[in-house]
Each structure stands twice: as C-alpha cells, then as structure tokens.
Amino acid sequence: MGIRVGIDLGTTFSAVARIDPETGKPCVIKNSFDSAITPSVLCFEKNGNILFGEDAKNMQAAGDTNAIAFFKRSMGKDLFAVDFFGKTYSATDLSSILLRKLKEEAEQQIGEKIDSAVITVPAYFAHRERAATIEAGKKAGLEVLAIINEPTAAAFAYGLNEKGAEQTVLIYDLGGGTFDVTLAKIDREEIVIIGSDGDHELGGKDWDDCIARYLASEFLEKYGIDVSEDSEMAASLLVTAENVKKQLTLKDTVKVPIAYGATRGVIEMTEQTFEEVSQFLIGATKDVTERLLESVEIGWNQIDGVILVGGSTRMRMIRNYVVEMSGKEPLGGVNVDEAVALGAAIRANITAKGESIPAMSGFLGGSKTSKIGIQGAKAVTDVTAHSLGMIAISAKGEKYVNSIIIKKNTKIPASNTRSFHFRTRMTANEMEIYVLQGEFSRPLDNTIINKYVISDIERTMSPESVIEVTYEYNSDGVIEVSATQKETGKKLPINIEKIPEDMNWTDESPEENRESGGTLKVDVLLTVDLSGSMSGVPIKEAKKAMKKFVNEMDSRFTRIGLIPFANIAKCELHPTDDYTRVVHAIDQLEVTEEYGYGNSAQPFDISYEKLVGSSADIKYIVVLTDGLWSYSDKAIAAAKRCHEMNIEVMALGFGSADHDFLKKIASTDAYASLTNLAGLGGSFSKIAQAIGEGATSITVLEE
C-alpha cells in the first residue's frame, strides 16, 4: 500500500508534498532538479516520449511548438483539443500525463509508492473543471481522496504557525494562471471558510503577456520587425517575459536582449513601465476582492491580515497593492510556492474533522504503525464559490430565469430538494432539467453544467406525478443530481446528455419557445355518443361544451378530429389545425338514422386506425357518452389496445353513464369522470387544461 500525498496541480508550476513519518510535519518532495516546484509544461517528441517539467520548459524556451503549457485553464472545456504527432489530447488528458509524471518522479525521489492523493484546484473552479481534475487524477493511476480549494490548502499551511487566537484572514492567491481570494477564520482547532471568489482566467501568465506585448511592440518600433507573427519566437518571448517578471522583483530596470534572424536588439523594461502596462490586471484583482467582501458583508477593519499565496504574489506591485488595500503588511510564515501542496498533504492524511488517519504503512510510510500527530491538522468547513441553479420559468411566466437552488458561499456539502408536478403519459415518461452555475438571472450568463434527463417515471393512479429532484454540492464541490418519484418512493435513473448547441431559446419568452417547437405536437379525437338518448337538449349542450373546448385549445400545436358513434362509428373529420372546420363539423352533429339510434358501436378501433400512425407526440381520445354500451367488454378490450400504443383515453359521462365502465376504458381513473348537462362545459375546460399541460415539454417550472 502506498502513501497519501498532496498535489498542487498548478497552471505554471506544480508540487507534491507528503507527511514526514518521523515528525508528522508536511514537507515538499523535491524533484530530480532538487527543486520544490516543477513547471507544468509538457513537450511531445516524435518517438512517443513525453518530456515534462524543466526539460519541457527548456524546449518551450527554445521555441519548440510541440511544447504546451497553461492547459489547466482549459480544464472541462469540450472544445479544447491539441494534436501532437497524430494524437489528440484534451486538457484532462494533458493534466493526467503531468500528474502521472509528477507521481512517478516523486516515487523515485522517496523510494516509496504513491497510490492516493488530495489534488488542489482554484476555489473558483466550477463543476466541470473539478470533475475533469478528478478524472485526470484517476487516469494518472491515483486514488483521488478529495479535491481541495487552493486557498483552503494554504490556510492549512498557515495553521502550522499554531496561532492561539482566532484570526480572520484574507487569502490572496495569485498563481500562474488563476486568481482566488478567500476569507477564512482560523484558530488552533478549525478552519472555517467564510467565502470565496475568483477568476480562473487571471494569473501571472497575464502579467507575462503584458511584458511580451511590450517587448514585441518596442522591438517593432525600434527595428521594424513584428516578432509576434512568428509562432516559435512568440513562444520563446513568453519564457523571456516570465524571466523579466522575476528579475523585476529585485531590480528596477532589466535590459532584455532579443535576437531575431540577423537582428540583435536590447529592450529596456523598468518596474514603473511594468506597473503601467499591467495596471488593469491589478484592478481586476481588486474588483474580485471587493466583490467578495461585499457579498459576505465584512470590511477591512474586521480582517486581521492577508496571506499571500502563489508565485505571482512576489511581484512588488502585488505586495504594494495588498498593503495599500488592507493597511497592513502581509502575514508571514507561508512559502508562497509550497503552501498549497503542504496544505493538501495535511488534508490527505486527516479526516474532515481534523483527526489524523491511523498511519499504517499505507499512509505516512514505514513498516509499522505511527503514532506521530500531524502538524497543522484541523477540522475544515469549506464553501461553494458558485450558486447552483436551474433554467426555470419566472413566476409570471414571461421569461426564463436562473432559479437559485443553493446559494454561493453555502457550506459544503450542501443539498436542496425541489418538487415538480409532472404530467405523465402511458409510457416513455421523461423530464429534462438544465442545471446552472452562477448568480446571474439570465440563464446564458451562467455556466450550463449539464442537461439531466430523468426517466422511468411510472404512471400511477393520477396522471400527474410529483418528482422530487435533489441538487447537491458534495465535499469536493462537484454537483450531483438525484430524483425520486414521490408516489412510488422509487429512485429514478438520470442520464446526462450533451447540451444542445443552440440554447438561444432561453432568451425568448416561454410562449415564443412553444411556438418554435418547445411544446409537443398533439392529436385529439373527440368521439361523441349519438345514440337516441342524446336527442334534443343533450346533444345541444354537448355541442356547446365541445366548441368551448375547441376555443380553449391552441391550433399551433394541437390538431382536433371528430368521430360520432352509435350503431356505427364514423370519422367525420381527421385531426386538423383548422379549427373553423372543427367547429363546423361539431355544428353538423345530430342524432340521425345514419348512425342508428342504439349503442352497439364503439369508437376505439377507428380511433386507433387514425392515431397509431400519426406523427403527433401525444395522442388523445376524448369520449363523451350518456349511457350504457351494448358490447362493453369489446369496447374495454379495444380501449386497452389504444392504451398499449400510448394513446390516452379520457372518458366523460353524464345521464345514465356508468362510472365503473368509464374507468375501465380511460387510461387512468383520473381520466374518468361523471357530470351533468350543466357541468359539461366545465368538464371540457378541465380536459383542455390537462391536454395543454401534458403538451408542455419544458417541465422545469418556477414554484
């Protein structure tokens, strides 16, 4: 059994740390270059070998276009892909290669096997990036014990100072490719994260880009050559820019030699110029920080100090800004490069309550049980940096909105359950949900996480079922969705499907969406008893009620047909969206010798024939009758054949109609009802409402 480690999987540099089995203190496992940090760079060679770390970075500096860095910024992005020598790699693939290389090198350095790890991520990473990080770890051959936010890991490392009093600290984490700011309360026993915010596309690389652009611009002005158009030169210039940035932490002026072809030049870069060309980036970190403080309602006077984390915080402008912002010097005692890995190593060897995991050979290392306590071990309570919501229809029904389910900065793990009323059909009952991460009201301003399709919803006694959907942030900040059918208590299967390329319908009104296909197509056959007992007032009231029904339906997605029956059944009108023809056909209904005056016929066989081949998504037979049928057994059997083909039967009776018979021909008991002549209009209105609700394919409604 191997040891547990913490891995800081950084955008520009990575590090691996373990717990020293003799002292219980976390320590970084140095790489083969005797360095605590390893460049997060890969370089692919034609022979199939893959260089990493310093070797790969040297190739990048030489302009090798098969070297790649900064792929962490693309974690979880489906559209990111790079090709090297005939093979395509996603950001997850590249991260898994780097993780495996880091693991293998660390194993060589310590002479022990590593099989499990806590891997760090920026606090502002959303679900996709977190899930991709876990996947990368597994593909690298690691058991991913947990993923932990980088500022939270840094708080563990700061806790090594064993401060007795409780402190409220702001962790300002500026790495090579990401920026996080986190507020935490830390005491001897516990770390409580109050809130986090950030930008995972803001980091030291952006300061490098500012230097590179300045150098290229000055070289063009002085020598008339645009080096940025040469991909190899551009890659080399980025490495040069990073070195210039590091030199400017100690020097006020750096002279940068640049050679391109036969042209040799020197560009001067000063700390003042550096600050001027990158001032907007400082402003971006300020905006994020102020947004966090405002969201948790904490002012600078309530903060004891700022912990700087990440190599990019070595820039003088960052330190100066933090002092100006907080009015205090940054808190000491944290190595900006190592803190995250050290904190991850602590977390890998303790429980969430801060208790040390019993250390057999498979944990801290060694051949016997260790009783050494782990330094820096604390209970930890973290929060989510993003709200969890879903696409819903607003309360007034005029637009689609992001309905927040779990608010940003809620303690995790966290869950919330929403109940939805879902109109079921005979078979193939599915409900679609689009889950969002973000705080914006407009759905498309947030990240659409996935399309979740809930299936196997059972038809119960009622055509309407209550589906309880539970949304959860687990302890890794990863989203999980589950669903239960309340009536049956059955946990429902959920499939994650690809998000449609066109989600612009969310900017339309729900009504516009229905017009463009968001509502299912429906065919309805009105089948009317024309036996002798319907003569006079009954048929007159029935026609009035049916015309009211037609008036309440929507011809854009519902077609209506007409089948009278008595001793024979005859289709007088095939389903049509021309409601003028429907009303005219209803007006022509009369009890006549043409149909006979008895009740030996039933409408189901001819309805089956008209509907079974229909292209409609939902099909209904609405039966209106006022008495008993001669061959009820045959009618029941014919109705059941329709049920089996997912043709819904609604049965409405009055007069001498038998309720038990109506229930036998209807799809469910709820679709069988008795009324009187005065109640026919109201009953048909309820049928119209039920059909309209059943046709709505977007079932996620604001409650």
ChimeraX attribute file (.defattr): number of C-alpha atoms within 10 A of each C-alpha:
attribute: neighborCount
match mode: 1-to-1
recipient: residues
	/A:1	13
	/A:2	16
	/A:3	23
	/A:4	29
	/A:5	33
	/A:6	33
	/A:7	30
	/A:8	30
	/A:9	25
	/A:10	29
	/A:11	25
	/A:12	23
	/A:13	22
	/A:14	23
	/A:15	28
	/A:16	30
	/A:17	28
	/A:18	30
	/A:19	26
	/A:20	16
	/A:21	19
	/A:22	13
	/A:23	11
	/A:24	20
	/A:25	19
	/A:26	25
	/A:27	21
	/A:28	23
	/A:29	23
	/A:30	18
	/A:31	21
	/A:32	14
	/A:33	10
	/A:34	10
	/A:35	12
	/A:36	19
	/A:37	23
	/A:38	23
	/A:39	19
	/A:40	28
	/A:41	27
	/A:42	27
	/A:43	22
	/A:44	20
	/A:45	13
	/A:46	10
	/A:47	7
	/A:48	9
	/A:49	9
	/A:50	17
	/A:51	19
	/A:52	23
	/A:53	23
	/A:54	19
	/A:55	14
	/A:56	23
	/A:57	23
	/A:58	18
	/A:59	21
	/A:60	24
	/A:61	19
	/A:62	16
	/A:63	20
	/A:64	19
	/A:65	17
	/A:66	18
	/A:67	23
	/A:68	20
	/A:69	18
	/A:70	18
	/A:71	23
	/A:72	23
	/A:73	18
	/A:74	18
	/A:75	24
	/A:76	20
	/A:77	14
	/A:78	10
	/A:79	9
	/A:80	13
	/A:81	16
	/A:82	15
	/A:83	11
	/A:84	15
	/A:85	11
	/A:86	7
	/A:87	8
	/A:88	10
	/A:89	13
	/A:90	19
	/A:91	25
	/A:92	26
	/A:93	21
	/A:94	22
	/A:95	28
	/A:96	23
	/A:97	19
	/A:98	25
	/A:99	27
	/A:100	19
	/A:101	18
	/A:102	23
	/A:103	23
	/A:104	15
	/A:105	17
	/A:106	24
	/A:107	18
	/A:108	13
	/A:109	14
	/A:110	12
	/A:111	9
	/A:112	15
	/A:113	17
	/A:114	23
	/A:115	19
	/A:116	24
	/A:117	27
	/A:118	28
	/A:119	31
	/A:120	25
	/A:121	28
	/A:122	31
	/A:123	30
	/A:124	24
	/A:125	26
	/A:126	24
	/A:127	23
	/A:128	19
	/A:129	22
	/A:130	26
	/A:131	19
	/A:132	20
	/A:133	27
	/A:134	24
	/A:135	17
	/A:136	24
	/A:137	27
	/A:138	16
	/A:139	17
	/A:140	22
	/A:141	15
	/A:142	21
	/A:143	16
	/A:144	20
	/A:145	19
	/A:146	18
	/A:147	27
	/A:148	27
	/A:149	29
	/A:150	31
	/A:151	33
	/A:152	30
	/A:153	28
	/A:154	27
	/A:155	31
	/A:156	29
	/A:157	27
	/A:158	24
	/A:159	24
	/A:160	20
	/A:161	14
	/A:162	14
	/A:163	12
	/A:164	11
	/A:165	9
	/A:166	14
	/A:167	17
	/A:168	20
	/A:169	22
	/A:170	29
	/A:171	25
	/A:172	25
	/A:173	27
	/A:174	28
	/A:175	26
	/A:176	24
	/A:177	25
	/A:178	27
	/A:179	27
	/A:180	29
	/A:181	31
	/A:182	29
	/A:183	26
	/A:184	22
	/A:185	18
	/A:186	24
	/A:187	17
	/A:188	18
	/A:189	16
	/A:190	19
	/A:191	24
	/A:192	20
	/A:193	25
	/A:194	22
	/A:195	23
	/A:196	32
	/A:197	26
	/A:198	26
	/A:199	19
	/A:200	22
	/A:201	15
	/A:202	20
	/A:203	25
	/A:204	24
	/A:205	21
	/A:206	16
	/A:207	25
	/A:208	24
	/A:209	17
	/A:210	21
	/A:211	24
	/A:212	23
	/A:213	18
	/A:214	18
	/A:215	24
	/A:216	21
	/A:217	17
	/A:218	18
	/A:219	22
	/A:220	14
	/A:221	11
	/A:222	12
	/A:223	12
	/A:224	10
	/A:225	15
	/A:226	14
	/A:227	19
	/A:228	18
	/A:229	10
	/A:230	12
	/A:231	13
	/A:232	16
	/A:233	19
	/A:234	18
	/A:235	20
	/A:236	20
	/A:237	26
	/A:238	21
	/A:239	20
	/A:240	19
	/A:241	22
	/A:242	17
	/A:243	13
	/A:244	23
	/A:245	23
	/A:246	15
	/A:247	15
	/A:248	19
	/A:249	14
	/A:250	13
	/A:251	12
	/A:252	13
	/A:253	16
	/A:254	17
	/A:255	11
	/A:256	16
	/A:257	12
	/A:258	17
	/A:259	13
	/A:260	13
	/A:261	5
	/A:262	6
	/A:263	9
	/A:264	11
	/A:265	13
	/A:266	15
	/A:267	15
	/A:268	12
	/A:269	20
	/A:270	15
	/A:271	20
	/A:272	12
	/A:273	15
	/A:274	21
	/A:275	18
	/A:276	11
	/A:277	14
	/A:278	17
	/A:279	14
	/A:280	11
	/A:281	17
	/A:282	14
	/A:283	12
	/A:284	14
	/A:285	22
	/A:286	16
	/A:287	12
	/A:288	18
	/A:289	22
	/A:290	16
	/A:291	16
	/A:292	22
	/A:293	19
	/A:294	11
	/A:295	14
	/A:296	13
	/A:297	8
	/A:298	14
	/A:299	11
	/A:300	14
	/A:301	9
	/A:302	10
	/A:303	17
	/A:304	16
	/A:305	22
	/A:306	23
	/A:307	24
	/A:308	28
	/A:309	27
	/A:310	28
	/A:311	20
	/A:312	23
	/A:313	23
	/A:314	19
	/A:315	19
	/A:316	15
	/A:317	18
	/A:318	18
	/A:319	15
	/A:320	12
	/A:321	15
	/A:322	21
	/A:323	15
	/A:324	11
	/A:325	14
	/A:326	17
	/A:327	12
	/A:328	13
	/A:329	14
	/A:330	19
	/A:331	15
	/A:332	13
	/A:333	14
	/A:334	19
	/A:335	16
	/A:336	20
	/A:337	21
	/A:338	23
	/A:339	29
	/A:340	37
	/A:341	35
	/A:342	33
	/A:343	34
	/A:344	33
	/A:345	31
	/A:346	31
	/A:347	33
	/A:348	31
	/A:349	27
	/A:350	17
	/A:351	15
	/A:352	15
	/A:353	13
	/A:354	19
	/A:355	15
	/A:356	21
	/A:357	14
	/A:358	16
	/A:359	20
	/A:360	16
	/A:361	16
	/A:362	19
	/A:363	24
	/A:364	27
	/A:365	23
	/A:366	16
	/A:367	10
	/A:368	11
	/A:369	14
	/A:370	17
	/A:371	13
	/A:372	16
	/A:373	17
	/A:374	25
	/A:375	20
	/A:376	25
	/A:377	28
	/A:378	27
	/A:379	18
	/A:380	20
	/A:381	19
	/A:382	24
	/A:383	26
	/A:384	31
	/A:385	27
	/A:386	25
	/A:387	21
	/A:388	28
	/A:389	27
	/A:390	25
	/A:391	24
	/A:392	25
	/A:393	22
	/A:394	17
	/A:395	12
	/A:396	7
	/A:397	14
	/A:398	13
	/A:399	18
	/A:400	24
	/A:401	23
	/A:402	27
	/A:403	25
	/A:404	20
	/A:405	19
	/A:406	21
	/A:407	18
	/A:408	20
	/A:409	20
	/A:410	19
	/A:411	21
	/A:412	17
	/A:413	17
	/A:414	17
	/A:415	18
	/A:416	12
	/A:417	16
	/A:418	14
	/A:419	18
	/A:420	19
	/A:421	14
	/A:422	21
	/A:423	21
	/A:424	20
	/A:425	23
	/A:426	19
	/A:427	15
	/A:428	13
	/A:429	15
	/A:430	17
	/A:431	21
	/A:432	18
	/A:433	20
	/A:434	18
	/A:435	25
	/A:436	27
	/A:437	25
	/A:438	23
	/A:439	19
	/A:440	17
	/A:441	15
	/A:442	16
	/A:443	26
	/A:444	19
	/A:445	13
	/A:446	20
	/A:447	19
	/A:448	19
	/A:449	20
	/A:450	19
	/A:451	18
	/A:452	19
	/A:453	15
	/A:454	22
	/A:455	16
	/A:456	16
	/A:457	26
	/A:458	20
	/A:459	20
	/A:460	16
	/A:461	13
	/A:462	14
	/A:463	19
	/A:464	17
	/A:465	21
	/A:466	18
	/A:467	23
	/A:468	19
	/A:469	21
	/A:470	16
	/A:471	22
	/A:472	21
	/A:473	22
	/A:474	14
	/A:475	19
	/A:476	21
	/A:477	27
	/A:478	20
	/A:479	23
	/A:480	12
	/A:481	17
	/A:482	16
	/A:483	22
	/A:484	19
	/A:485	20
	/A:486	14
	/A:487	14
	/A:488	13
	/A:489	11
	/A:490	13
	/A:491	16
	/A:492	18
	/A:493	13
	/A:494	18
	/A:495	13
	/A:496	14
	/A:497	11
	/A:498	10
	/A:499	13
	/A:500	9
	/A:501	6
	/A:502	7
	/A:503	11
	/A:504	11
	/A:505	16
	/A:506	19
	/A:507	15
	/A:508	14
	/A:509	16
	/A:510	21
	/A:511	13
	/A:512	15
	/A:513	17
	/A:514	19
	/A:515	12
	/A:516	12
	/A:517	14
	/A:518	17
	/A:519	22
	/A:520	17
	/A:521	19
	/A:522	24
	/A:523	26
	/A:524	25
	/A:525	25
	/A:526	23
	/A:527	24
	/A:528	26
	/A:529	30
	/A:530	28
	/A:531	28
	/A:532	17
	/A:533	19
	/A:534	21
	/A:535	14
	/A:536	11
	/A:537	11
	/A:538	18
	/A:539	21
	/A:540	15
	/A:541	17
	/A:542	23
	/A:543	22
	/A:544	16
	/A:545	21
	/A:546	23
	/A:547	19
	/A:548	18
	/A:549	19
	/A:550	21
	/A:551	14
	/A:552	15
	/A:553	18
	/A:554	14
	/A:555	16
	/A:556	15
	/A:557	19
	/A:558	25
	/A:559	23
	/A:560	24
	/A:561	25
	/A:562	24
	/A:563	25
	/A:564	27
	/A:565	24
	/A:566	26
	/A:567	19
	/A:568	18
	/A:569	24
	/A:570	18
	/A:571	18
	/A:572	15
	/A:573	17
	/A:574	18
	/A:575	22
	/A:576	18
	/A:577	17
	/A:578	14
	/A:579	20
	/A:580	11
	/A:581	14
	/A:582	22
	/A:583	19
	/A:584	11
	/A:585	16
	/A:586	24
	/A:587	14
	/A:588	9
	/A:589	18
	/A:590	19
	/A:591	20
	/A:592	13
	/A:593	12
	/A:594	11
	/A:595	21
	/A:596	18
	/A:597	20
	/A:598	18
	/A:599	24
	/A:600	18
	/A:601	24
	/A:602	28
	/A:603	26
	/A:604	25
	/A:605	16
	/A:606	14
	/A:607	27
	/A:608	20
	/A:609	11
	/A:610	16
	/A:611	22
	/A:612	14
	/A:613	8
	/A:614	14
	/A:615	11
	/A:616	16
	/A:617	12
	/A:618	21
	/A:619	27
	/A:620	22
	/A:621	28
	/A:622	22
	/A:623	24
	/A:624	23
	/A:625	27
	/A:626	24
	/A:627	17
	/A:628	16
	/A:629	21
	/A:630	14
	/A:631	12
	/A:632	17
	/A:633	13
	/A:634	14
	/A:635	21
	/A:636	19
	/A:637	15
	/A:638	19
	/A:639	25
	/A:640	20
	/A:641	15
	/A:642	26
	/A:643	21
	/A:644	12
	/A:645	14
	/A:646	19
	/A:647	25
	/A:648	24
	/A:649	26
	/A:650	23
	/A:651	27
	/A:652	25
	/A:653	25
	/A:654	20
	/A:655	16
	/A:656	13
	/A:657	19
	/A:658	17
	/A:659	16
	/A:660	11
	/A:661	18
	/A:662	26
	/A:663	20
	/A:664	19
	/A:665	27
	/A:666	25
	/A:667	29
	/A:668	22
	/A:669	19
	/A:670	15
	/A:671	21
	/A:672	21
	/A:673	19
	/A:674	19
	/A:675	16
	/A:676	15
	/A:677	17
	/A:678	12
	/A:679	13
	/A:680	24
	/A:681	21
	/A:682	14
	/A:683	20
	/A:684	22
	/A:685	19
	/A:686	13
	/A:687	19
	/A:688	19
	/A:689	15
	/A:690	15
	/A:691	20
	/A:692	18
	/A:693	14
	/A:694	20
	/A:695	22
	/A:696	16
	/A:697	17
	/A:698	18
	/A:699	19
	/A:700	19
	/A:701	19
	/A:702	18
	/A:703	12
